[in-house]
C-alpha cells in the first residue's frame, strides 16, 4: 500500500465516495427546498440536512471498514462538507430562519455565520492550494487538528436548529455562541500548529 505522500490524487468510484456524492446531491436539494419556502419544504430540508450531515461519518466509516480510504476521497469529503454547509447557511440566512435569535445576539446571525463561512472558504482554498502545489512536489495533506475535526458539527448544530425550529430561541443563540467559540479555538489551533512547524 502506498504511503499517503505517494498516493495519486485520483477519485475512484467506490462505495465511500458514492456516499460522499450523495451528500453533494442532497445539498442541492436542500437549497432548492429552502428557496421554495413554506413550512413543509423547510422541515423537509432540515431532515435531509441531518441525513446529509450523517453521511460525513458514514463515508469515513465505510472507507476504513472496506479498506477504500484514499487521499482523493479525503479531499472530496472535505469539499463535500462545505458544499453542504455553506450554501445551506446562506439560504437559511436569506430566508430569515435565524431571526428568532435577534434579541439574543448582536448583529445576528453574522457573528456566527461570517467566521463559519470564512472557515469553509479556507478549507476549500486549502484543498485547491494543496492540489496545485502537489503538481510540482509530492507531500502530505496537512492533518486537521483535533478540535477542527469536531468544529464542523458546532457549525452544523445551529443551522439544523434554525431550519427545523427546534427548542426555544435561547437554545439557538447558545449553540451559535458555542459555534463562535469553537471556531476561534480552531483558528488558534491551526495557527499554533503552523507556528510549531516553523521551529
Beta strands, then each sheet from edge to edge (+ up, - down):
end
